[in-house]
């Protein structure tokens, strides 16, 4: 094996530009595959963290009638907060949210919205609800930056809001924007107004009631309140998981194209090498090497391309990937345009498992592609090979 390795290394060195062409193309494939997968991993981590911090928490209890995809369900999707949550509510470890439909009139226009009431002392979500405690306005409100941008609102603005209470009676009042928060999670921003829970309960005539209960700890999933159904964080994050999986499947097309180009170059090189080195093959066999050893030599030569490609990719790839992992990749507000849970800057995540898996896959693929044309050597006769005639 040591002799075969020396011969393979010497032959690759002698091939010169053909070897470097294969190595450069293959190293590029290495780098792009690792970069693309690392970017998806970084997006997945960022999206999950943002949704947990801003919307999902460690899980949620939904009132049995609540359906986020059916606005008509909001009429009945409310009930008294179970007494089993009293201690957690006092500590701020559960955030009750009451949701209803409403209408605002910015600049004389009509804008349908969701009015969400949340307790001011909650510690589960990153919403700046502590501002409610320091405000004596009749209806203080928090809105997201997209909501503010779409409706031309800013901190301190007063706007008319209309809602329908539990008895079906329409009412209206003025609310004051006391804060604008910035988030990547549009489901807590676009078309929504956040006000104190007790204020909304009073407006709706629903004292002590809520639509959902957002948990801050997974242990709270053990409670089984009647009339409420628990949704785990994984279930609530399913949309993000499915999106990342879809993007990963789409990335396979890119991987296949890059790998096909690299493997085609190696395959052609092996075929040309066998055709041009017939006398050398015959000499190896005449000197006592078995056909399987000669096949192994040519297969090893092809496999070493992936080893050299990995080393070359490490030389210029590690600094590039490390720089991007620290500085991130800017998407310039794409989340605001497409509704994705996507930060303005994504920081790729490159794990040891990702690098190792990529290396193993490319090494195995290269070995197989190198072996396929080398099988023809087993059918060659030494005498004909020495004369340079391919059977």
C-alpha positions in Angstrom: 0.0 0.0 0.0 2.9 2.3 0.8 4.4 1.7 -2.6 1.1 2.3 -4.4 0.7 5.6 -2.5 4.2 6.8 -3.5 3.5 5.8 -7.2 0.1 7.5 -7.1 1.6 10.7 -5.7 4.4 10.7 -8.2 2.0 10.2 -11.1 -0.2 13.0 -9.9 2.8 15.3 -9.7 3.8 14.3 -13.2 0.4 15.0 -14.6 0.9 18.7 -13.8 -1.9 21.0 -15.0 -4.4 18.2 -15.3 -4.1 17.4 -11.6 -4.4 21.0 -10.6 -7.4 21.6 -12.8 -9.2 18.7 -11.1 -8.1 19.8 -7.6 -9.2 23.4 -8.1 -12.7 22.4 -9.4 -13.1 19.9 -6.7 -12.0 22.3 -4.0 -14.5 24.8 -5.2 -17.2 22.1 -4.8 -16.0 21.5 -1.3 -16.2 25.1 -0.4 -19.6 25.9 -1.9 -21.3 22.8 -0.4 -20.0 23.6 3.1 -20.8 27.3 2.7 -24.4 26.7 1.5 -25.2 24.2 4.2 -23.6 26.4 6.9 -25.8 29.3 5.7 -28.9 27.2 6.0 -27.8 26.0 9.5 -27.3 29.6 10.5 -30.7 30.7 9.2 -32.3 27.8 10.9 -30.7 28.7 14.3 -31.5 32.4 13.9 -35.1 31.8 12.8 -35.8 29.4 15.7 -34.2 31.7 18.3 -36.2 34.7 17.0 -39.5 32.9 17.0 -38.9 31.4 20.5 -37.9 34.8 21.9 -40.6 36.9 20.2 -43.6 34.6 19.7 -43.5 30.9 20.6 -41.8 30.7 23.9 -41.3 27.2 25.3 -44.8 26.2 24.1 -48.3 27.5 24.2 -51.7 26.7 25.5 -54.5 27.5 23.1 -58.1 28.0 24.0 -59.9 25.1 22.4 -61.7 27.2 19.8 -58.7 29.2 18.7 -57.4 28.8 15.1 -54.8 31.3 14.0 -55.7 30.7 10.3 -59.4 31.4 10.9 -60.1 35.0 12.1 -63.8 34.1 12.7 -62.7 31.8 15.5 -61.6 34.8 17.5 -65.2 35.5 18.5 -65.3 32.4 20.7 -61.6 31.9 21.3 -61.4 33.2 24.8 -62.0 31.8 28.3 -60.9 32.4 31.9 -57.3 31.8 32.7 -57.0 28.5 34.6 -56.2 28.8 38.3 -53.4 26.3 38.0 -51.4 29.1 36.3 -51.8 31.7 39.1 -48.4 31.2 40.6 -46.6 31.3 37.2 -48.6 34.4 36.3 -47.4 36.1 39.4 -43.8 35.3 38.6 -44.2 36.4 35.0 -43.3 33.0 33.7 -46.5 32.6 31.6 -47.6 35.3 29.3 -51.4 35.3 28.7 -52.5 37.0 25.4 -56.0 38.0 24.5 -56.6 38.4 20.7 -59.4 40.2 18.9 -60.0 41.9 15.6 -60.1 45.7 15.3 -59.7 48.6 12.9 -57.5 51.7 13.0 -57.7 54.8 10.9 -54.2 56.1 10.0 -54.3 59.2 7.9 -58.0 58.8 7.1 -57.5 55.3 5.8 -59.0 52.1 7.1 -56.6 49.4 8.3 -57.9 46.0 9.7 -55.6 44.8 12.5 -55.4 42.3 15.3 -55.5 43.8 18.8 -53.4 41.7 21.2 -53.4 42.3 24.9 -50.4 41.0 26.9 -49.5 41.4 30.6 -47.0 44.2 31.3 -45.0 42.1 33.8 -44.4 39.1 31.5 -40.8 37.8 31.2 -41.4 35.2 28.4 -41.2 37.3 25.2 -38.8 40.1 24.2 -41.7 42.5 23.6 -40.9 45.7 25.6 -44.1 45.4 27.6 -42.4 47.0 30.6 -43.3 50.3 28.9 -46.9 49.7 29.8 -46.1 50.0 33.5 -44.7 53.5 33.1 -47.5 54.9 31.1 -50.7 56.5 32.2 -52.2 57.0 28.7 -55.7 55.7 28.3 -54.7 53.1 25.8 -50.9 52.8 25.4 -49.9 50.7 22.4 -46.7 49.0 21.1 -46.3 48.4 17.4 -43.6 46.8 15.3 -41.4 48.7 12.9 -43.1 47.3 9.8 -46.5 48.2 11.2 -45.2 51.7 11.8 -43.7 52.0 8.4 -46.7 50.7 6.5 -49.1 53.1 8.3 -46.8 56.2 8.7 -46.8 56.0 12.5 -44.2 57.1 15.0 -43.8 57.1 18.8 -46.2 59.6 20.3 -48.8 59.4 17.6 -52.4 59.1 18.5 -54.8 57.1 16.4 -58.4 56.1 16.5 -59.1 52.4 17.1 -62.4 50.6 16.8 -63.3 47.1 18.2 -66.3 44.9 18.9 -66.8 43.7 22.5 -68.1 40.3 23.7 -71.7 41.5 23.4 -71.3 42.5 19.7 -71.3 46.2 20.4 -68.9 48.4 18.5 -66.8 50.9 20.4 -64.0 53.3 19.6 -61.3 55.3 21.4 -57.9 56.9 20.9 -54.7 54.9 21.5 -51.2 56.4 21.8 -48.1 54.7 20.3 -45.7 54.6 23.2 -43.1 52.4 21.6 -41.9 50.9 18.3 -40.0 47.6 18.5 -37.9 45.9 15.8 -38.2 42.2 15.1 -37.6 39.7 12.4 -40.8 37.8 13.2 -43.6 39.5 11.2 -46.3 37.5 12.9 -45.9 39.7 16.0 -45.5 42.9 13.9 -47.4 43.2 10.6 -51.0 44.4 11.1 -50.9 44.1 14.9 -51.2 46.4 17.9 -50.1 45.3 21.4 -51.8 46.9 24.4 -52.0 46.0 28.2 -53.9 42.8 28.8 -56.1 44.3 31.6 -57.0 47.2 29.3 -58.1 44.9 26.5 -60.0 42.7 28.9 -61.9 45.8 30.1 -62.6 47.0 26.5 -63.9 43.6 25.5 -65.8 42.9 28.6 -63.8 39.7 29.2 -62.2 40.1 32.7 -59.6 37.4 33.6 -59.8 35.9 30.1 -57.2 35.1 27.4 -56.9 33.4 24.0 -53.4 31.8 24.4 -51.0 31.3 27.2 -47.3 31.4 26.3 -45.0 29.4 28.5 -41.5 30.3 29.5 -40.5 26.8 30.6 -41.0 23.3 29.0 -42.0 21.9 32.4 -45.2 23.9 32.2 -46.4 21.5 29.4 -47.3 19.0 32.2 -50.4 21.0 33.1 -53.7 19.8 31.7 -56.2 22.6 32.0 -59.7 21.8 30.8 -60.7 23.7 27.6 -57.1 24.3 26.6 -54.8 22.4 24.2 -51.0 22.5 24.4 -48.8 23.2 21.4 -45.2 22.3 21.8 -42.4 24.6 20.5 -41.5 22.1 17.8 -45.1 22.0 16.6 -45.2 25.8 16.5 -41.8 26.0 14.7 -42.9 23.4 12.0 -43.3 26.1 9.4 -39.7 27.2 9.8 -38.5 23.5 9.9 -40.4 22.8 6.6 -39.0 25.9 4.9 -35.4 25.0 5.8 -35.9 21.4 4.6 -37.3 22.7 1.3 -34.3 25.0 0.9 -32.0 22.1 1.7 -33.6 19.9 -0.9 -33.3 22.8 -3.4 -29.6 23.0 -2.5 -29.1 19.4 -3.6 -29.5 20.5 -7.2 -26.6 22.8 -6.7 -24.5 20.1 -5.1 -25.3 17.7 -7.9 -24.2 20.2 -10.6 -21.0 21.0 -8.8 -20.2 17.4 -8.1 -21.0 16.4 -11.7 -18.6 19.0 -13.1 -15.8 17.8 -10.8 -16.5 14.1 -11.3 -16.7 14.5 -15.0 -13.3 16.2 -15.0 -11.8 13.3 -13.0 -13.5 10.6 -15.1 -12.2 12.1 -18.3 -8.7 12.5 -16.8 -8.7 8.8 -15.8 -9.9 7.6 -19.2 -7.3 9.7 -20.9 -4.6 8.6 -18.5 -5.3 4.9 -19.1 -5.3 5.4 -22.8 -2.0 7.3 -22.8 -0.3 5.1 -20.2 -0.8 1.7 -21.7 2.9 0.9 -21.9 3.3 2.0 -18.3 0.4 -0.3 -17.3 2.0 -3.2 -19.2 5.3 -2.5 -17.5 3.7 -2.6 -14.1 2.1 -6.0 -14.9 5.2 -7.4 -16.5 7.2 -6.4 -13.3 4.9 -8.5 -11.2 2.0 -6.2 -10.1 -1.4 -7.9 -10.3 -4.2 -6.4 -12.3 -6.0 -5.6 -9.1 -3.0 -3.7 -7.8 -2.8 -1.6 -11.0 -6.5 -0.9 -10.8 -6.0 0.1 -7.2 -3.1 2.4 -8.2 -5.2 4.3 -10.8 -8.2 4.4 -8.3 -5.9 5.8 -5.6 -4.6 8.5 -8.0 -8.2 9.6 -8.6 -9.0 9.5 -4.9 -5.9 11.6 -4.0 -7.5 14.4 -6.1 -10.2 14.8 -3.4 -7.5 14.8 -0.6 -5.5 17.5 -2.4 -8.8 19.4 -3.1 -9.6 19.3 0.6 -6.2 20.7 1.6 -6.5 23.4 -1.0 -10.0 24.3 0.1 -8.7 24.6 3.6 -6.0 27.0 2.6 -8.3 29.6 1.0 -11.7 28.4 2.4 -11.0 28.5 6.1 -10.2 32.3 6.1 -13.2 33.1 3.9 -15.7 31.0 5.9 -14.3 32.2 9.2 -14.7 35.9 8.0 -18.2 35.3 6.9 -19.1 33.4 10.1 -18.0 36.5 12.1 -19.3 39.2 9.9 -22.4 37.5 8.6 -24.2 37.8 5.3 -26.4 40.8 4.7 -29.9 40.3 3.2 -30.8 44.0 3.5 -34.3 43.6 4.9 -35.4 40.7 2.7 -37.7 39.5 5.6 -39.8 42.7 5.3 -40.3 42.1 1.6 -41.0 38.4 1.5 -42.4 37.7 5.0 -39.7 35.3 6.0 -38.3 34.9 9.5 -34.9 36.2 8.2 -32.6 38.6 9.9 -31.0 41.5 8.0 -27.7 39.6 8.6 -27.3 35.9 8.8 -24.3 34.3 10.5 -23.5 30.9 9.0 -22.8 27.9 11.3 -20.1 25.5 10.3 -20.0 22.3 12.4 -17.3 19.7 12.5 -20.0 17.1 11.5 -20.9 19.2 8.4 -17.2 19.4 7.3 -16.6 15.7 8.0 -19.7 14.5 6.2 -18.9 16.6 3.1 -15.3 15.3 3.0 -16.5 11.7 3.3 -19.2 12.0 0.6 -16.8 13.6 -1.9 -14.0 11.1 -1.1 -16.3 8.2 -1.7 -17.8 9.7 -4.8 -14.3 10.4 -6.2 -13.1 6.9 -5.5 -16.1 5.4 -7.3 -15.7 7.7 -10.3 -11.9 6.9 -10.4 -12.6 3.1 -10.2 -15.1 2.9 -13.0 -12.7 3.6 -15.9 -9.9 1.8 -14.2 -11.8 -1.5 -14.5 -10.7 -1.7 -18.2 -7.2 -2.4 -17.0 -8.2 -5.8 -15.8 -9.0 -6.8 -19.4 -5.7 -5.7 -20.9 -3.0 -8.2 -21.9 0.5 -7.2 -20.8 2.0 -7.9 -24.3 -0.6 -5.7 -26.0 -0.3 -3.0 -23.4 3.5 -2.9 -23.8 2.9 -2.4 -27.6 0.5 0.5 -26.8 -2.6 -1.2 -28.1 -5.7 -1.0 -26.1 -8.0 -4.1 -26.2 
